[in-house]
Amino acid sequence: MNGPAGGTPGGLRIGMVVYDRTYDMVGVVDGLAGPLVSISRPTGLTWQSRCMSVRPGTDYERRQLRAIGALHQLRHKGLRP
């Protein structure tokens, strides 16, 4: 499942919004290492999944991820670590 000319698997790239079928969640690609992709959400949750389980996010899923980030910021507004 490599991209054109030996590029990244499935055309994935760092910063891309993706949907992970294994975990049924939307996230952003943080890194690629062989058959694994590192994914994170605006809430701080991170995980790794196989490239085969990940596909580019749809417009709806990109909006969903932005909404999750906005809600997370709103809930933690004014709180200090």
Secondary structure, 3 states (H helix, E strand, C coil): CECHHHCCECCCCCCCEEEECCCCEEEEEEEEECCEEEEECCCCCEEEEEHHHEEECCHHHHHHHHHHHHHHHHHCCCCCC
